[in-house]
Amino acid sequence: MTPASPAIVWFRNDLRVGDNPALVAAIESGRPIACLYVFDEVTPGRWRMGGASRWWLHHSLLRLAASLERLGAPLILRRGIAHDVVPRLVSEFDAAAVYWNRQYEAFAVAQDTRIKMRLGAMGVEAHSFNGSLLHEPWTVKTKTGEPYRVFTPFWRACAQLGLARSPLPSPKRIAPFAHAGGENLTQWRLLPTKPNWAVGFEPEWTPGEAGAHAALIRFLEGPAATYANDRDQLGIHGTSRLSPHLHFGEISPVQIWAAAHNAPRAEKFLSEVGWREFAHHLLFHWPNLPERNWRGSFDAFPWRTDASGLAAWQRGQTGYPVVDAAMRELWTTGYMHNRARMIAASFLIKHLLIDWRAGEDWFWDTLLDADLANNAASWQWIAGCGADAAPYFRIFNPVTQGERYDANGVYVRRWIPEIAALPNNVLHQPWQADAETLSTAGVRLGQTYPYPIVEHGVARQRALAAFSSLRSEI
């Protein structure tokens, strides 16, 4: 190890050069920089990166590599188990230090600890930072020193703490470390082929740091002003659509907060950033959140095994238009409107009585913004078994939800063209249309569009009976 020994910056879910604490600290060390991304294979099988996320990762890495190249330091790509790859690269480069931004999943925390121990044994500095949250999960505590279990007091405590730091500037130049190249991104085969089921992603999304900031500016200059009222309306672009960018760290919550907190009527939007923060707080303190009911009383819930019902839900063939539109939006674009997520998740759990973990798994594979904390916390919230959950006995009526949040049928008509010609009064319940209306619209129930796979009233009573079996436990 010499004065010319480099500092390695290990990129993870922080695929940006702006407001990147690890990158800034490494540059300030004065050492030449080797920028590294590891396609990590240590993640437990169930939580290996899903197909949609791999598509995003490919394009995000392309953008990050281009940004780093312009700054003078190419991105090194390696594949393998990070706690082997990072120390191996340290030895290969005779590196003096490794810098990275923390992740908070249990397996990531365990891996970071193992890497720090190995680097320490090698006499190499290890520096980790918070680059993905407003506050470290262990710093937001109740007066008794316990983690929060309810969102509102949690978010109030965050507000009292204030912003931990201001956004860090993007570097002007990075002094590179000369090295042999890494792997070729195309060899990782992150993009789907034969068939390319992600073809619908490209018109919708621009992965990368520049795309993230463009999305934020577009939101703040438009939908942000009416976000509190419009965010639940399915047929309009009333939300920020920043979630995939946030998950991959192409923009940080600190940058979003700094840009948005002085915007008119921004409170509701920032509270949604707070929900993301709360989900990571929960995952850190309850690492089994993706696998176990947060409320243990739900362990006795009488879930049904219903393979055909699950398949109909996944394909958008339940016979309830707003549910089916949501699931088709997800498959086509890798995204689902937040109100639609609640409706679709509620239907799976409460109409079909299918275990919330089956839905969590499907979203994990198909969502571009698949985030372990957000996904788990949201599914448990809908199921009623999570923290700060809605009343567990609340059962969304998919017809009235559609009529309320897609009153003009814009959302349903976009994603279910086979019923688009139906008038609004029966669009959300085609089975109530008379024969002439169906014929005029070219709809043949049971052929071009399915009958409901379960009747709402029957499903509601069945769900209430199932929940009543737990009432003494809750």
N, C-alpha and C positions, 0 to 999 in steps of 0.2 A: 504494500500500500504506500503510495507516494502522494505528493501534493497534486499530481495530475490525475490521481484516482478519481473516478466519477462518482456522482450521486445518481442513484437510480430513482426515477419517479414512476411508481407503479400505479397506472390508471386502472380504475375499476368502474363503478357506476358513477363516474365523475368525468364524463367524456367532453370536457371543455377546457379552454385555456384561461378564460376569465373567471374571476372569483374562485380560484383553485388554490386552497391553502397549502396543499402539499407541493404543488409546482412552484409557488412563490417562495416557500421556505427553502426548497432545494436550490433555486436560483440565487437566493440570498447567501447560501453557503459559499458561493464563489467557485464551486467546482464545476467542471464540465458535466453536462446532463445527458443521461441515457433514459429515454422515455420508453416505457414498457407496458404492453397490455398482454395479460395472460388469459387465454380462453380456458377457464378453470374447470377441471373435471372432478373437483372434490365434492361439489354440491350433491347432497343425498338424492338418490334416484328420482323420487317423486317431485323434487323441486329443481331438477335440471331445467335449463332454460327452454321454454316452450317454443313451438314453431314460429308463431307470430313475432315473439321477442327476438328470435334469431335473425329474422328479416330486418328488423330495426337495427340490431347490433351491427350487421354488415354495413349498412349505409351510414350509421353514425361513426363507425371506425374509419370509413373512407374520408368523412369530413374532418374528423380529428387529425388523421394522418396528414391531410392537406394543410390544415392550420399549423401543425407543428413543423411541417416542411418549410412553410413560409417564414417561420421564426428561426429556422436553421437547424432544428433537431428532428430527424426522422423518427417515426414510431416503430418500435421493435415489436413484432408479434411472435408470441410463443404459445404453444398449447401444452397442457398438462396439469398436474396438481401444483397449485401455486406454492405450497410450502416446500416443494422440491424445486420448482422452476426458479423461484426468486433466489434462494441461496446458491443454486447452480450458476445463475447469471452473475451473482456477486463474485463468485470465484473466477468465472471466465473473464470478467472485466476488471478484477482486482478493485472492486468498488469500495468506497469508504463509508457510504451511508445509503439507506433506502428510505424514501418518503412515500406515504400514501394517505388517502382519506378513508376513514373508517366506514365499515358497514356494521349493521346491528343485529342481523340474523344470528341465531345461536351458533350455527356451523361456521359463520364468518368470524365471529368473536373467537371461537376456539382456534381457528386457523391463524388468525392474527397473533394470538398468544404463542402458538407454536413457532411461527416465523420469527417473532421477536426473540424467543429463547435461542433459536438456532443462530440468528445473526449475532446475538450477544456472545455466544460461545465462539464465534468467528472473530470477535473484536470489531464488529461493524455496527455503526449507529443505526437505530431504527426510530423513525419519527412518524407518528400518525396524528391525524387531524380530523376535526368535524367539518366535512364539506357538503353534507346533505341535509342537515336539520337546522332549525333555528336555535335549538338548545340541545345539549347532550341529554339523553333520557334520564340519567341519574341526577341531573341538577334540578328537575322540576318535581318537587315533593310536597306532600301535605305538611301541616304544622307538626304532625307526629313523625315525620320522616318517611312516610309510606308513599308508594306510587299512587297516582290518581286512578280512580275507577270510573269517574264520570267526567264527560267532556267539558261542561261549562266551567266548573271550578279549575279544571286543568288549564283551559285556555285563559282564564282570568289570571292564573298564576304566571303563565307565559308572558302576558301583557305587563305584569308588574315587574318581571325580570328585565323587560326591554330587549332590544336587539343586541345580541352578544357581541357583534362586530359589524362593521360596514363592509360592503362588497369590495373585494380586492381588485385592483386593475389588471388588465391583461398585460402580459410581458411584451416588451418591444422586440426583444431578441433573446434567444436561448443559445448559450455556448454549448455546442454539441460535443459529445464524446465519439471519437472515431471507432467504429466497430464493424464487425462482419454483420451482414443483414440478418433479418429474422425470417419468419415464414411468410408465405403468400396468402393473403386473405381469401382468395378464391378457393384455395385448397381446403379451407374449413367447411365449405359447402353449407353455408348458412342459409342460402336462398333456396326456396323450393323449386323443383323442376318436375316435369312429367307427373302430374300437371303442375303448372304454376298457379297455385291457389291464392297467391298474394297479388295477382294482377290488379285487383281493385284497390290495393293499398296506395299505389303510386300517385293517383290523382288527388288523394286525400291528404298526403303527408309529405313533409320535407324534414327528414331526420337531420340532426346536427345542431351545433350551437347557433349558427345563423338562423336556421329555421325556428329554433326555440324563441329567440329574441323577436323575430318577425311576428310569431304567433302572439307573444305578449303585447307588442305594440298594437297589433291589429285588435286585440281584445280591449286594451285600455282606451283606444281611440273610438271604439264602437260599442260592443255589447256590455262593457263594464258599467256604463251609466244606468242600464236597466236590468242588471244581472239579478238583483233580488227578486224581481217579478218574472223575468223571462227564463231563468235557469231551468225551470221545470217544463217549459213548453217544448214538446218534441219536434215540432215542425219548423223551428227556427234555429239559427246559430246563435244561441244565447249564452254559451259557456266558453271558457278559455281554450279548451282542448290542449292544455299544457301537460296533462298527466304523463304521456310517454316521454316527453322531454325531461320532466322532473325525475322520472324513474331512472333514466339513463344518465342523469346528471349533466345534461346539456345546458341546463340553467339551474341555478340554486334557489332555494326558498328565500335566502337572504337577498338575492337580486330581485326576486319578485316582490318581496316586501318593500324594498327600497323604492322600486318603481311605482308601486300601487298604493302605498299607505296614505299618500296625500291626494289620491284621486277622489273625485266626488263619489259618495255612496259606495265606497270600497269595502265597508265593514263586512258585509256578507261574504264577499269573495275571499277576503283574508281569513274569515272563520273557516272556510273550506280548506285553505292551506293549513289551518289549525287542526282540522280533522285528520289530515295526512300526518301531521306531527303527533297527534294523539295515537294513531294507529301504530306508529313506530315506537312510541312510549310503551304501549301495551305489549308489543312483540318482544321488546327488550326485557321487560319485567316478567312476562309470561311466555317464555320461548316456545311452549307447546301450543300456542294459539292457532297455528294452521292445522293441527291434528286433533286437538282435544276441545270439547265444549268448555268455554270459559266458566260457565255456570255448571258445576258438576251434577246438579239435579237433572240436567238434560241427558245424562248418560243413559237414563232409563226410557228415553223417548221411543215410541214404537214406529220407527222408520219402516217404510215399505220397500221391498225389492221390486222394481218395475222397469225392466230393461226397455220395453217398448215405449213406455211413457218418457223415459230419459232420452231415447233416440228421437222421439217426436219433438221434444223440447229442443234438443240440440240442432235439429234440422229446420226449426221454424215451421212445424206442421202440427201445432196443438189445436188448431181451429179457433183460437182466440187471436184476432188480428194484431193487437198491440204487442202481445207476447211474441208472436211469430215475426213481426217486423223488427223487434229488438234483436232476436237471435239471428236474423238474416243480415241486419246491419253489422253485427259482430263478425259474422263469417266473411262478409264482403270487404269490410274496411278495417278490421282489427280493433274496432272501437265500438262502444255502446254508450249512448246518452245516459247520464246518471239516473234520471227518473226512470228510464227504461230498464236500467240495471235493477232497480228496486222492484219494478213490476215483474220482470222475468224471474228474478230470484225468488220472490214471494210465491209465484206460481209453482215453481219446482218444489219448494219446501212445503207449502201449505195446501196447494191443490192436489199435488201428487204424493205428498208425504215422503219425498225422496231426500235422503240425508244431504245436508248442506255441503258436505265435503265432495259430493259428486259434482255439484255445480262449481265449487271452488276449483276442482281439477280441470273442468272444461274451460273456465275463464283463464286459468293459468296457461293453458296451451294456446288459446285463441286471441287473447288480449295483447295488444302492443304495449299497453301500460301495466302488464302483469307485475305486480309488486307484492311480495309475500305479506308484508304488514297490512297494506290497504285491502288486499283481496280477502285475507282471513278475517280481519276486523269487520269488513262490510258484510260478508256472508253470515258471520255470527250475529251481527246486529239485526239483519233481516230475520234470521231464524228465531231471535229472541233469547238466544243462549249466550250472547256476548255482553261486553261492557256497555253501559249506557244504552241498552237496547230499547227499541220501541216496544210497547206492550206486546208480549209474545202472542196474545190472542188476536192481534190485529191481522185481518186477512183481506188483502186488496181484492176488490172486484175488478177483474181485467176489463170488463165492459165499461164501467163508470170511470176507471182510470184512463182508458182510451178517449172517452168522450170529454173528459175534463182537460187532459193534457195534449190532445190531438183533435180538437173540436172540429177543425176543417178537414181532417183526414190527410194532411200533407205527408205526414210521416208514414202512415200505413200505405198510402197509395204509392209512395216511392219504393217501398221494400216489398210490397205484395201486389204486383201489377195485375195478377189474375183476378183481383176483386176491385180494381181501381174504379170501375164504372158504376159501382154501387153508390146510391145516394148516401149522404151523411147520416141519415136517421137509422140506417141499418148497417153502415160500414163496419162498425165495431161489434156487430152481432149478426152476421150474414144469415144465420139459421132462422132469424125472425123475419126475413124478407119473404114476401109472397112469391108464388111461382112466376108471375109475370115480371116482377122486378128482377128476379134472378136471371130469367131468360133474356131480358133486355140488356142486362149487364154481362151476359155471356158466362155466368157462373153456374157450374153444376156441382152442387155440394156432394162431397164424397168422391168426386172425380177431379175437378180442377182445383178445388180447395176443400180441405177436410171438415167434417163435422167436429165440434168440440170433443176432445178425447175424454173429458169429464165434465159433468154438469156443475156449474158454480155452486148452486144451493146444496147439492149432495156433498161436494168437496168441502164446503165450508163447515157443514155439520160434522163431517168425518174428522176434520182438523180440530174443531173445538172439542170433540170427544177425546182426541189424542192428547190435547193440551190439558184437558181437565184431569187426566190421569196423573199429571205432574203437579197439579195445583197445590197439593199438600206439601210438595217438596220445594216450591218456589217462594 
